[in-house]
Amino acid sequence: MIDRRVVEHFDWGLLLITLALSGLGLVALYSAVYAGNDPSLRPLFVKQLVWLGAGMGVMIATFCVDPKEFERWTPGIYACCMGLLVAVLFVGRMVGGSRRWLVLGPLTLQPSELAKVGVILMLARYYARNATTRGLGFRELIKPAAIVLLPFVLIYLQPDLGTGLLIVMIAGIMTLFVKIERRTLTMLVCAGLGLAVAAWLFFLKAYQKQRVLTFLNPDRDPLGAGYHIIQSKIAIGSGMLTGKGFLKGTQNTLSFLPERHTDFILSVLAEEWGFVGTVLLVLLYGTLFVWSLNIAHKSKNTFGTITAVGVTAMLFWEAFINMGMVMGLMPVVGVPLPLVSYGGSSVVTSFMSIGLLMGVSMRRFKK
């Protein structure tokens, strides 16, 4: 029997923010695929509508489940995500030198997107049962480190360093939230700096180093690695205050802007709607993050609170990295703009995450 209080606490505000972001994404996507001279992109708009419908269904199914049930199912969910990551290394489809997608009949699945949710749930389950007021010590962090390291390695092997680092950053926020002993935190920071140096010297591939160097100086290779950033900055700057108008962005219509329907969709929006449209998008994201943190604050269930923090961290880092990337403030990595960029796995994962937030919000009165 459904608890009437759950229905009464339905989070209409979170739903409206989600629909507003998705609506802005559809407007930008329509322009990205129809304004240019590439007819092969036009079916993507209809596909995005289908994915949004699927995402809504997943969101509804997710918030109908009590977070306590998710806590029980978490080991199975995490194991399934890891199994998909292993499978993609052997039978995944190779695109652009990376093996990141599983082809399931008419559908294409990117397991690394689902892995982010699996890691959030697994860490939330562990921290809800092991967090203390004194903070976590080095010994208590061994298991969380293993939980994060396994998907990171599997995703790095695809290779997809951007998503792997994103999972590490999400885990970092969740771990800081539950508190770490000061001495342990100092040791981890020093170890992280040492690993960063080692990664640059021994593990990063040539194209990954090139992206970092191009970020520092895009003009060093304007027709190669720096092309994306240069064209994106031209599009954003030419939008000025109010933009050039819907379907009238020249960088978009003349196909100068690469990946304009996925990673660089913000550049399309900024060129056509200008500073005003971009600020509106940033305000919507800001409202979403504050709303999500308020859900975490009001929840009386520890697992729900930590899950809400993890989901908020995921959405924040995705938006922050993507916006910094298109403005030339961060290296170019394959991180989509949540709820806005085209992409089936990304859309479904984002709506699933919103469903987790709604589930926690609707049951915030439960201990």
Secondary structure, 3 states (H helix, E strand, C coil): CCCHHHHHCCCHHHHHHHHHHHHHHHHHHHHHHHCCCCHHHCHHHHHHHHHHHHHHHHHHHHHCCCHHHHHHHHHHHHHHHHHHHHHHHHHCEEECCEEEEEEECCEEECHHHHHHHHHHHHHHHHHHHHCCCCCECCHHHHHHHHHHHHHHHHHHCCCCHHHHHHHHHHHHHHHHHHCECHHHHHHHHHHHHHHHHHHHHHHCCHHHHHHHHHHHCHHHCCCCCCHHHHHHHHHHHHHCCCCCCCCCCHHHHCCCCCCCCCCCHHHHHHHHHHHHHHHHHHHHHHHHHHHHHHHHHHCCCHHHHHHHHHHHHHHHHHHHHHHHHHCCCCCCCCCCCCCCCCCHHHHHHHHHHHHHHHHHHHCCCCC
